[in-house]
Amino acid sequence: MKKRGNDGMMYVSQADKNGVYKWTVTKNKATLKNKTTKAAKATSKDIQMLAKKYMVSPSGSNKELAHRLVELRGASVTNKKDKGIIEQFLKTSTPSTKRWGFVPA
């Protein structure tokens, strides 16, 4: 049987040589830390996919495409993942980026 002690460590009930059960500290770690995942870098394929999704011309550089998406379809981009991809390609803040809540990286 395992239990967590007041000190935060895990204890297990084990019998000693005489058959008396005692609480002993377990060898494995008591607390597991949540792994944080870093957002993956957006690629040009991602921004091209957004251009197709929001029906914007995919011509020009990735930076120009990100600005075009914000200017023309900024109000309709509500998905957090899509906003994150666009924000990675934005370099400067403009009135349209501020209006639609985009924060340049």
Secondary structure, DSSP 8 states (H G I E B T S, - for coil): -EEE-TTS-EEEEEE-TTS-EEEEE-SS-S-------------HHHHHHHHHHTT----S-HHHHHHHHHHHHTTT---HHHHHHHHHH--S--HHHHHTT----
